Amino acid sequence: MIKSLISYLGEPLDNTPILLCLRYRQFQYLKAYWPCILFKMHFLKTLVVSLLPIAALAAKKPAADNFERYHTKALSSTPLKLDDNVYSKLTSAPRDYSVAVLLTAMETRFGCQLCREFQPEWDLLSKSWIKGDKQGESRLVFGTLDFVDGRSTFQSLGLQTAPVLLLFQPTVGPHASSIDGPLRYDFTNGPQSAEQAHSWIARHLTDRPHPPVQRPINWLRVIAVTTTILGTVTFLSVAWPYVLPVAQNRNVWAAISLIAILLFTSGHMFNHIRKVPYVAGDGRGGVSYFAAGFQSQYGLETQIIAAMYGLLSFATISLALKVPRIADPKIQQVAVLVWGGVIFFMYSFLLSVFRIKNGGYPFWLPPFS
């Protein structure tokens, strides 16, 4: 049996005693250390099983750590300055955070005045948001991609104008959105303020904190306003004895009231609201000073009407207040005739202008018709 065993093991028979001794020692070694080997095998099996969840978590960790990495950078410098590569990584899925990216063209050779006007507002918005959300509870990252650094991105998005504000919603996580692609905020109404952009972003980030925009104190303006107020108070305190008699003068207030009445009754506000032309051509190479109809008028027309009203008012006031105080009867009679003639001629001219505005008006006074 021993020979058969040795033959089975493939060893030559002439070394049988030595081989039997070696096999016996191996058997004794295995018998002595077999519990330890079994323990090590069981320990390794348990260790491998326990490391499987950690390995799975580690496999998912890079996607979850993207926001923490970008948020840490934003705490020191926001908005993040992007290029094509960083933009692609920042906005790639899966994404459990939101991204607000301003695509702009700041260099003067592009002639984007709107970009240069909105950039300070965008910087203010991002800094205010990050300052109010240092823990990243809103899970929002701000970035700026200039055309110089992101030509490929502009081409892939098919953008022909700038600036354009894009908001990427999360694709996974508690705030995941079913909207495919970014939301776009166009600057169709001209320059926008930081508050307007903040309102648009907050409207799409529901159930999350929205830190308000905090504008820095404009110390130059504060100093200018304070200096102006102090200077005005000082001037009034010194000049009050001289200003008070003028402020209490009835003639001054009468003149101010009369000027205001003449301005508003002659159509001054209409000109500001409608932005009417000053004069227009009459179609025959001349100039038309009065526009036909009651729905339009010219700037010079308003000034002529105001002057007519002013002259009529002055003539009426002179007849009522100045002429009765003239002591000489002959001079008084001449003054009555003069001011009466002024009123007659000006009213005749006023009626002729009114007939231009309303062609069907039947009344007139000579010498104007």
VOKE-52100 format. One record per residue: residue in one letter; x, y, z of N, C-alpha, C in turn. Coordinates in pm, whole numbers, padded with zeros to 5 digits, always signed. Layout:
BEGIN
aXYZXYZXYZ
...
This chain:
BEGIN
m+00083-00121+00000+00000+00000+00000+00087+00126+00000
i+00196+00122+00077+00285+00238+00083+00348+00262-00052
k+00389+00152-00118+00447+00167-00250+00348+00223-00349
s+00225+00174-00339+00121+00228-00429+00100+00376-00406
l+00103+00418-00280+00083+00559-00247+00197+00643-00302
i+00319+00592-00287+00433+00666-00337+00429+00674-00488
s+00388+00561-00550+00375+00564-00696+00270+00664-00739
y+00166+00670-00666+00059+00766-00697+00108+00909-00685
l+00195+00935-00589+00250+01069-00573+00355+01102-00679
g+00396+01005-00755+00487+01031-00868+00631+01042-00826
e+00671+00982-00719+00809+00990-00674+00878+00856-00702
p+01005+00856-00722+01078+00729-00744+01081+00646-00617
l+01085+00511-00632+01074+00421-00519+01203+00410-00440
d+01317+00446-00498+01442+00430-00426+01458+00530-00314
n+01377+00639-00314+01384+00738-00206+01265+00726-00114
t+01212+00610-00104+01088+00591-00029+01101+00629+00116
p+01202+00591+00190+01208+00628+00333+01213+00779+00353
i+01292+00845+00268+01304+00991+00285+01173+01059+00255
l+01107+01012+00148+00980+01074+00108+00873+01051+00214
l+00872+00933+00271+00773+00904+00374+00793+00996+00493
c+00919+01021+00524+00947+01111+00637+00900+01252+00609
l+00925+01299+00482+00882+01435+00446+00730+01447+00446
r+00663+01343+00391+00518+01349+00386+00459+01348+00527
y+00522+01272+00613+00473+01264+00749+00487+01399+00820
r+00601+01468+00795+00620+01600+00857+00520+01702+00801
q+00494+01693+00669+00395+01784+00611+00258+01761+00672
f+00226+01634+00692+00096+01601+00751+00087+01654+00894
q+00195+01638+00970+00194+01688+01107+00183+01842+01110
y+00248+01908+01011+00242+02056+01005+00100+02103+00975
l+00039+02037+00877-00099+02074+00843-00193+02047+00958
k-00169+01935+01028-00257+01901+01139-00244+02001+01252
a-00121+02057+01271-00100+02150+01381-00156+02289+01349
y-00141+02331+01223-00180+02469+01187-00313+02478+01111
w-00381+02367+01098-00508+02369+01023-00612+02464+01085
p-00632+02471+01217-00728+02569+01273-00691+02713+01241
c-00559+02739+01245-00516+02878+01215-00544+02913+01069
i-00521+02815+00980-00548+02839+00837-00696+02862+00814
l-00778+02780+00880-00924+02798+00866-00967+02935+00918
f-00907+02979+01028-00941+03111+01084-00904+03223+00988
k-00784+03211+00928-00741+03314+00834-00832+03319+00712
m-00873+03202+00664-00962+03198+00548-01096+03261+00581
h-01147+03229+00700-01275+03287+00742-01264+03438+00761
f-01151+03482+00815-01130+03626+00837-01122+03702+00703
l-01048+03643+00608-01037+03708+00477-01172+03715+00407
k-01252+03607+00422-01385+03607+00362-01472+03716+00422
t-01467+03727+00555-01546+03831+00624-01499+03971+00584
l-01367+03986+00572-01311+04117+00535-01354+04158+00395
v-01351+04064+00303-01391+04095+00165-01538+04134+00159
v-01623+04058+00231-01766+04089+00232-01792+04226+00293
s-01720+04260+00400-01741+04389+00465-01692+04506+00381
l-01594+04481+00295-01541+04589+00212-01622+04614+00085
l-01713+04523+00052-01793+04542-00069-01877+04669-00065
p-01953+04701+00045-02029+04827+00047-01940+04951+00038
i-01822+04941+00104-01730+05055+00098-01680+05076-00044
a-01652+04966-00113-01607+04978-00252-01716+05036-00340
a-01841+04990-00315-01953+05045-00393-01972+05193-00366
l-01959+05231-00238-01972+05373-00203-01859+05455-00265
a-01740+05396-00265-01626+05467-00324-01644+05484-00474
a-01714+05387-00537-01738+05400-00681-01831+05515-00711
k-01928+05545-00620-02022+05654-00639-01971+05787-00584
k-01866+05783-00508-01820+05902-00436-01777+06016-00527
p-01709+05990-00642-01668+06103-00726-01783+06189-00772
a-01898+06129-00809-02013+06209-00854-02068+06294-00741
a-02069+06237-00619-02123+06313-00506-02027+06421-00458
d-01897+06398-00483-01797+06494-00435-01776+06610-00531
n-01836+06606-00651-01818+06716-00746-01864+06848-00687
f-01982+06848-00626-02035+06972-00571-01945+07025-00460
e-01899+06935-00371-01813+06980-00262-01684+07042-00315
r-01630+06982-00420-01505+07035-00476-01527+07173-00538
y-01634+07188-00616-01660+07318-00679-01707+07421-00577
h-01782+07377-00477-01828+07472-00375-01710+07524-00293
t-01612+07438-00266-01493+07482-00194-01417+07588-00274
k-01408+07567-00405-01342+07667-00489-01422+07797-00491
a-01555+07785-00492-01639+07905-00498-01629+07987-00371
l-01600+07924-00258-01587+08000-00133-01471+08098-00139
s-01368+08066-00216-01253+08155-00226-01262+08248-00347
s-01330+08203-00452-01342+08287-00572-01467+08247-00649
t-01564+08336-00650-01688+08311-00722-01726+08435-00801
p-01784+08417-00921-01817+08292-00989-01692+08224-01044
l-01703+08091-01063-01590+08016-01114-01562+08054-01259
k-01435+08070-01291-01395+08099-01429-01381+07966-01503
l-01460+07948-01607-01469+07820-01677-01401+07827-01813
d-01369+07707-01863-01332+07690-02003-01413+07573-02057
d-01386+07531-02179-01466+07423-02239-01459+07295-02156
n-01339+07260-02108-01321+07136-02034-01393+07141-01899
v-01371+07249-01823-01434+07261-01691-01585+07273-01705
y-01632+07344-01807-01776+07356-01830-01839+07220-01855
s-01771+07138-01936-01823+07004-01966-01829+06918-01841
k-01725+06923-01757-01725+06844-01634-01829+06895-01534
l-01842+07026-01524-01933+07085-01426-02078+07055-01458
t-02112+07051-01586-02253+07034-01626-02286+06892-01669
s-02189+06799-01660-02214+06663-01704-02301+06589-01604
a-02375+06489-01652-02458+06404-01567-02379+06278-01531
p-02409+06213-01415-02512+06252-01316-02468+06373-01234
r-02569+06453-01196-02540+06578-01127-02647+06598-01020
d-02604+06605-00892-02699+06624-00783-02699+06769-00733
y-02659+06861-00818-02653+07003-00782-02696+07085-00904
s-02724+07213-00881-02761+07305-00988-02641+07389-01029
v-02640+07432-01153-02531+07513-01206-02590+07632-01281
a-02547+07752-01244-02586+07874-01315-02462+07927-01386
v-02467+07928-01518-02351+07967-01599-02388+08087-01684
l-02304+08189-01678-02319+08307-01763-02221+08295-01879
l-02276+08286-02000-02193+08284-02121-02184+08426-02174
t-02063+08478-02180-02044+08620-02208-01927+08639-02303
a-01908+08764-02344-01795+08802-02430-01747+08938-02384
m-01645+08939-02300-01604+09061-02231-01503+09145-02310
e-01432+09086-02404-01329+09163-02474-01392+09271-02560
t-01323+09384-02567-01377+09501-02639-01392+09475-02789
r-01316+09383-02845-01324+09358-02989-01458+09297-03029
f-01530+09237-02932-01661+09181-02962-01772+09286-02952
g-01744+09399-02889-01841+09508-02882-01967+09474-02805
c-01957+09390-02703-02075+09352-02625-02087+09444-02504
q-02154+09556-02523-02172+09651-02413-02259+09592-02304
l-02360+09514-02342-02449+09452-02244-02373+09354-02155
c-02274+09285-02212-02193+09192-02132-02116+09267-02024
r-02057+09379-02061-01979+09456-01964-02068+09522-01859
e-02191+09555-01896-02281+09617-01799-02335+09515-01699
f-02358+09391-01744-02418+09292-01654-02314+09218-01570
q-02189+09214-01614-02087+09137-01542-02074+09178-01395
p-02068+09309-01360-02063+09345-01217-02186+09298-01140
e-02303+09299-01203-02424+09251-01136-02416+09101-01112
w-02362+09028-01210-02347+08883-01196-02247+08849-01085
d-02137+08921-01080-02039+08899-00973-02101+08928-00836
l-02179+09035-00828-02244+09070-00701-02343+08962-00660
l-02420+08910-00755-02518+08806-00724-02450+08680-00673
s-02346+08634-00741-02279+08511-00699-02211+08526-00564
k-02145+08639-00541-02078+08660-00412-02179+08669-00298
s-02291+08736-00322-02395+08747-00218-02454+08610-00188
w-02475+08529-00291-02535+08396-00271-02440+08305-00192
i-02314+08302-00234-02217+08217-00165-02193+08264-00022
k-02193+08395-00002-02173+08449+00133-02287+08410+00225
g-02408+08405+00172-02524+08368+00253-02548+08219+00260
d-02473+08139+00183-02492+07994+00180-02356+07925+00181
k-02278+07951+00285-02144+07894+00293-02146+07743+00311
q-02254+07688+00365-02263+07543+00383-02308+07471+00256
g-02349+07546+00156-02391+07485+00030-02525+07417+00037
e-02615+07466+00122-02746+07403+00135-02831+07419+00009
s-02810+07524-00066-02887+07543-00189-02834+07458-00304
r-02712+07406-00290-02648+07320-00390-02652+07387-00528
l-02599+07508-00531-02592+07586-00655-02449+07635-00675
v-02399+07618-00796-02265+07662-00833-02277+07769-00941
f-02206+07880-00924-02205+07989-01021-02077+07981-01104
g-02091+08003-01234-01975+08001-01322-01989+08103-01433
t-01875+08143-01490-01872+08236-01602-01785+08177-01712
l-01841+08167-01831-01768+08114-01946-01757+08224-02052
d-01636+08274-02072-01614+08376-02174-01596+08310-02310
f-01634+08384-02413-01626+08330-02549-01483+08291-02585
v-01386+08367-02536-01245+08337-02567-01206+08201-02513
d-01259+08162-02397-01224+08035-02333-01320+07923-02369
g-01431+07953-02434-01532+07851-02459-01592+07856-02598
r-01508+07870-02700-01560+07877-02837-01638+07751-02874
s-01586+07634-02835-01653+07509-02870-01790+07500-02804
t-01799+07546-02680-01928+07544-02610-02028+07636-02678
f-01986+07756-02716-02075+07848-02786-02124+07787-02917
q-02035+07719-02989-02073+07658-03116-02168+07541-03095
s-02142+07460-02992-02230+07345-02967-02369+07387-02924
l-02378+07501-02855-02509+07551-02812-02576+07635-02920
g-02504+07667-03026-02561+07746-03134-02589+07890-03096
l-02505+07946-03010-02527+08083-02962-02470+08183-03062
q-02550+08284-03095-02508+08391-03185-02495+08524-03113
t-02551+08532-02992-02547+08656-02915-02501+08626-02772
a-02467+08730-02703-02427+08721-02562-02472+08851-02494
p-02493+08847-02364-02478+08734-02273-02601+08644-02271
v-02580+08520-02226-02687+08423-02207-02664+08356-02072
l-02769+08347-01993-02761+08284-01861-02832+08149-01868
l-02759+08041-01834-02813+07906-01836-02819+07851-01694
l-02929+07781-01664-02946+07717-01533-02967+07568-01554
f-02871+07488-01507-02878+07343-01518-02937+07287-01388
q-03045+07211-01400-03108+07151-01284-03045+07015-01253
p-03054+06967-01127-02997+06837-01092-03065+06724-01170
t-02987+06621-01202-03042+06503-01269-03068+06388-01172
v-03005+06392-01055-03027+06290-00952-03040+06360-00817
g-03082+06286-00717-03093+06342-00584-03231+06394-00552
p-03246+06453-00434-03379+06499-00390-03436+06613-00473
h-03350+06689-00540-03398+06803-00619-03393+06775-00769
a-03388+06647-00806-03378+06612-00948-03498+06665-01025
s-03471+06711-01146-03575+06769-01232-03591+06684-01357
s-03713+06681-01407-03742+06605-01529-03718+06688-01655
i-03682+06814-01639-03658+06901-01754-03528+06860-01822
d-03536+06837-01951-03418+06797-02028-03348+06920-02083
g-03225+06941-02044-03150+07056-02091-03160+07173-01996
p-03077+07275-02017-03074+07390-01926-03188+07487-01953
l-03223+07563-01849-03317+07674-01864-03238+07797-01908
r-03300+07878-01993-03228+07992-02053-03294+08123-02015
y-03211+08218-01976-03257+08353-01941-03195+08450-02042
d-03281+08507-02127-03233+08598-02231-03246+08741-02184
f-03156+08823-02234-03153+08965-02198-03219+09046-02308
t-03348+09019-02330-03420+09085-02439-03461+09227-02403
n-03469+09257-02275-03513+09390-02232-03399+09480-02187
g-03279+09453-02235-03166+09537-02199-03097+09490-02073
p-03015+09575-02014-02940+09536-01894-03031+09494-01780
q-02992+09388-01711-03068+09337-01598-02987+09360-01470
s-03059+09372-01360-02994+09391-01231-02971+09256-01164
a-02889+09257-01060-02864+09134-00985-02992+09083-00920
e-03078+09174-00878-03205+09134-00815-03296+09062-00914
q-03298+09106-01039-03382+09041-01139-03333+08900-01170
a-03202+08884-01186-03146+08751-01209-03166+08662-01087
h-03154+08717-00968-03177+08641-00844-03321+08591-00839
s-03416+08674-00876-03557+08634-00874-03582+08520-00971
w-03520+08525-01088-03539+08419-01187-03479+08287-01139
i-03360+08291-01083-03297+08168-01033-03376+08111-00916
a-03417+08196-00822-03490+08149-00704-03623+08086-00744
r-03684+08135-00851-03812+08080-00895-03800+07935-00939
h-03681+07895-00985-03660+07758-01033-03591+07670-00929
l-03551+07726-00816-03489+07646-00709-03585+07641-00591
t-03685+07557-00602-03786+07547-00496-03733+07462-00381
d-03787+07488-00263-03752+07412-00142-03603+07421-00109
r-03543+07534-00143-03402+07555-00111-03383+07698-00063
p-03281+07725+00017-03258+07864+00061-03217+07953-00055
h-03259+08079-00048-03228+08178-00152-03165+08300-00085
p-03035+08300-00063-02970+08416+00001-02994+08543-00078
p-03029+08653-00011-03060+08778-00083-02934+08845-00136
v-02956+08934-00233-02847+09014-00287-02811+09124-00187
q-02685+09134-00153-02638+09235-00057-02541+09329-00128
r-02590+09446-00159-02506+09544-00227-02412+09611-00126
p-02288+09633-00165-02195+09701-00073-02234+09847-00054
i-02197+09900+00059-02230+10040+00089-02148+10132-00001
n-02218+10221-00069-02152+10319-00155-02112+10439-00070
w-01989+10432-00016-01945+10537+00075-01932+10671+00005
l-01897+10671-00123-01887+10798-00196-02023+10866-00203
r-02126+10786-00227-02261+10843-00233-02306+10892-00096
v-02274+10814+00008-02311+10855+00144-02245+10987+00179
i-02116+10999+00147-02044+11124+00177-02102+11240+00098
a-02134+11216-00031-02188+11323-00114-02324+11370-00063
v-02411+11274-00025-02543+11310+00026-02531+11385+00159
t-02444+11335+00247-02425+11401+00376-02372+11542+00359
t-02274+11558+00270-02219+11691+00245-02324+11785+00188
t-02407+11733+00096-02512+11816+00036-02614+11860+00140
i-02654+11768+00227-02752+11802+00331-02696+11906+00427
l-02572+11883+00471-02511+11979+00564-02492+12115+00498
g-02452+12115+00370-02437+12243+00300-02569+12315+00283
t-02676+12239+00253-02808+12301+00238-02858+12359+00369
v-02840+12283+00477-02884+12332+00609-02806+12458+00647
t-02674+12456+00622-02592+12573+00654-02635+12695+00572
f-02659+12673+00442-02701+12784+00356-02835+12841+00401
l-02932+12753+00433-03063+12801+00476-03055+12876+00608
s-02972+12827+00699-02960+12895+00829-02899+13034+00814
v-02808+13050+00718-02745+13181+00698-02834+13272+00613
a-02896+13216+00508-02971+13298+00413-03119+13308+00447
w-03163+13243+00555-03306+13242+00586-03365+13383+00603
p-03298+13475+00669-03356+13610+00681-03379+13678+00546
y-03300+13639+00444-03317+13698+00312-03412+13616+00224
v-03419+13485+00249-03505+13398+00168-03651+13408+00210
l-03675+13427+00339-03812+13427+00390-03900+13534+00325
p-03856+13658+00310-03943+13756+00244-03976+13719+00099
v-03880+13659+00029-03906+13617-00109-04005+13502-00112
a-03989+13407-00019-04079+13292-00014-04220+13332+00023
q-04236+13440+00095-04369+13486+00136-04429+13590+00041
n-04359+13620-00066-04407+13721-00161-04514+13660-00251
r-04630+13723-00257-04741+13671-00337-04712+13679-00486
n-04640+13782-00527-04610+13796-00669-04521+13683-00721
v-04428+13639-00637-04340+13529-00677-04421+13402-00698
w-04508+13371-00603-04592+13252-00616-04691+13265-00731
a-04740+13386-00755-04830+13407-00869-04759+13382-01001
a-04633+13429-01011-04557+13406-01133-04527+13258-01154
i-04489+13189-01046-04461+13045-01057-04587+12970-01098
s-04699+13004-01037-04826+12937-01070-04865+12964-01215
l-04848+13088-01259-04885+13123-01396-04799+13048-01498
i-04669+13041-01472-04580+12968-01563-04618+12820-01569
a-04647+12760-01453-04686+12619-01451-04816+12596-01527
i-04912+12685-01508-05041+12672-01578-05022+12683-01728
l-04940+12778-01772-04917+12796-01916-04848+12673-01976
l-04752+12615-01904-04682+12497-01954-04777+12379-01974
f-04859+12353-01873-04943+12234-01878-05065+12250-01968
t-05118+12372-01978-05233+12392-02067-05192+12400-02214
s-05066+12426-02241-05020+12433-02380-04975+12298-02435
g-04975+12193-02353-04941+12059-02402-04799+12017-02378
h-04734+12073-02277-04594+12039-02250-04578+11891-02212
m-04667+11839-02128-04657+11699-02087-04686+11605-02203
f-04775+11646-02294-04804+11564-02412-04677+11542-02494
n-04597+11646-02508-04472+11635-02584-04375+11536-02520
h-04365+11537-02388-04274+11446-02318-04322+11302-02326
i-04453+11283-02321-04506+11146-02323-04497+11086-02463
r-04537+11163-02565-04540+11112-02702-04409+11129-02778
k-04315+11206-02724-04188+11231-02793-04211+11288-02933
v-04287+11396-02941-04327+11454-03069-04210+11528-03133
p-04209+11543-03266-04103+11622-03333-04120+11770-03305
y-04011+11842-03322-04016+11986-03295-04095+12059-03404
v-04065+12032-03531-04141+12084-03646-04147+11974-03751
a-04222+11998-03858-04231+11902-03967-04247+11976-04099
g-04218+11908-04210-04235+11969-04341-04381+11971-04383
d-04415+12070-04466-04553+12081-04513-04576+12014-04646
g-04475+11945-04700-04489+11877-04828-04462+11964-04948
r-04440+12090-04929-04413+12183-05039-04278+12252-05023
g-04193+12195-04942-04062+12252-04918-04056+12349-04803
g-04170+12373-04739-04174+12464-04626-04178+12392-04493
v-04203+12468-04387-04208+12414-04251-04348+12429-04196
s-04399+12323-04136-04531+12327-04073-04512+12342-03922
y-04571+12446-03866-04556+12473-03723-04670+12415-03640
f-04783+12386-03705-04900+12336-03633-04947+12207-03700
a-04967+12103-03619-05015+11974-03670-05167+11973-03670
a-05225+11926-03781-05371+11919-03790-05424+11806-03702
g-05541+11830-03642-05602+11728-03557-05563+11745-03411
f-05644+11681-03326-05622+11693-03182-05535+11581-03124
q-05494+11484-03209-05417+11371-03160-05266+11388-03180
s-05225+11501-03236-05082+11524-03259-05052+11672-03250
q-04926+11702-03223-04879+11840-03218-04727+11841-03227
y-04669+11957-03248-04525+11973-03258-04472+12046-03135
g-04341+12033-03115-04280+12101-03001-04287+12252-03011
l-04260+12305-03131-04267+12449-03149-04410+12500-03134
e-04506+12419-03174-04647+12456-03158-04680+12481-03011
t-04629+12397-02923-04653+12414-02780-04595+12547-02730
q-04476+12579-02776-04413+12705-02733-04490+12826-02785
i-04541+12821-02908-04619+12933-02962-04749+12951-02884
i-04817+12840-02856-04943+12847-02781-04917+12901-02640
a-04808+12856-02576-04776+12905-02442-04748+13055-02445
a-04677+13102-02548-04650+13247-02559-04779+13325-02580
m-04871+13273-02659-05000+13339-02681-05080+13347-02552
y-05086+13235-02479-05158+13234-02350-05093+13332-02253
g-04959+13335-02252-04890+13426-02162-04919+13571-02194
l-04919+13606-02323-04946+13744-02362-05090+13783-02331
l-05184+13691-02356-05324+13719-02322-05342+13736-02172
s-05273+13653-02093-05283+13663-01947-05225+13795-01899
f-05107+13830-01952-05044+13956-01910-05130+14076-01946
a-05191+14075-02065-05278+14186-02106-05400+14195-02016
t-05458+14080-01981-05576+14081-01894-05540+14131-01755
i-05427+14086-01700-05384+14130-01567-05354+14280-01568
s-05293+14327-01676-05263+14471-01685-05391+14554-01688
l-05490+14509-01765-05618+14582-01770-05687+14581-01635
a-05674+14470-01562-05747+14458-01436-05674+14524-01320
l-05540+14524-01320-05466+14571-01203-05382+14696-01229
k-05316+14704-01342-05223+14814-01366-05292+14941-01419
v-05379+14923-01518-05442+15040-01581-05523+15123-01482
p-05601+15064-01391-05678+15148-01297-05590+15234-01207
r-05462+15199-01190-05375+15276-01102-05308+15394-01174
i-05329+15405-01306-05269+15518-01379-05347+15645-01346
a-05276+15746-01302-05341+15870-01257-05386+15957-01374
d-05308+15962-01481-05341+16046-01596-05452+15980-01677
p-05567+16047-01696-05678+15986-01770-05643+15955-01915
k-05565+16042-01982-05532+16018-02121-05442+15895-02137
i-05341+15888-02052-05252+15770-02056-05329+15643-02023
q-05420+15657-01929-05503+15542-01891-05587+15496-02009
q-05645+15594-02085-05728+15559-02200-05644+15492-02309
v-05523+15545-02332-05433+15483-02431-05396+15341-02389
a-05368+15321-02262-05333+15188-02212-05448+15090-02232
v-05571+15139-02209-05687+15052-02229-05696+15010-02375
l-05677+15106-02467-05685+15074-02609-05573+14979-02651
v-05454+15003-02600-05340+14917-02637-05362+14774-02590
w-05391+14757-02463-05408+14622-02408-05533+14556-02464
g-05638+14635-02490-05756+14578-02555-05726+14530-02696
g-05644+14609-02771-05604+14566-02905-05518+14441-02902
v-05429+14433-02804-05345+14312-02791-05433+14189-02769
i-05529+14202-02681-05618+14089-02654-05696+14051-02780
f-05748+14151-02854-05827+14124-02973-05744+14052-03079
f-05625+14104-03109-05542+14044-03213-05493+13904-03173
m-05452+13887-03047-05404+13757-03003-05516+13654-03001
y-05635+13697-02963-05747+13603-02962-05786+13567-03105
s-05774+13664-03198-05800+13634-03338-05700+13531-03390
f-05573+13547-03354-05470+13450-03396-05495+13314-03332
l-05538+13313-03207-05567+13187-03137-05680+13113-03206
l-05784+13184-03250-05894+13120-03321-05849+13063-03455
s-05758+13135-03523-05709+13084-03651-05629+12955-03632
v-05552+12948-03522-05479+12825-03492-05576+12712-03459
f-05681+12744-03386-05780+12643-03351-05850+12590-03476
r-05870+12675-03578-05931+12631-03703-05837+12535-03778
i-05704+12553-03758-05610+12458-03818-05624+12321-03752
k-05637+12322-03620-05652+12196-03546-05786+12129-03575
n-05889+12211-03592-06024+12160-03617-06081+12234-03737
g-06068+12172-03853-06108+12238-03977-06255+12271-03985
g-06339+12206-03906-06482+12232-03912-06529+12341-03817
y-06436+12406-03746-06477+12512-03652-06523+12635-03730
p-06646+12686-03707-06702+12790-03796-06666+12933-03758
f-06615+12958-03637-06599+13096-03591-06457+13146-03615
w-06448+13280-03637-06319+13343-03657-06331+13492-03629
l-06216+13555-03611-06211+13700-03590-06107+13759-03685
p-06139+13875-03744-06037+13941-03826-05927+13995-03733
p-05807+14014-03778-05763+14004-03918-05723+13864-03960
f-05717+13767-03866-05675+13631-03899-05800+13548-03926
s-05792+13464-04025-05908+13382-04059-05866+13236-04073
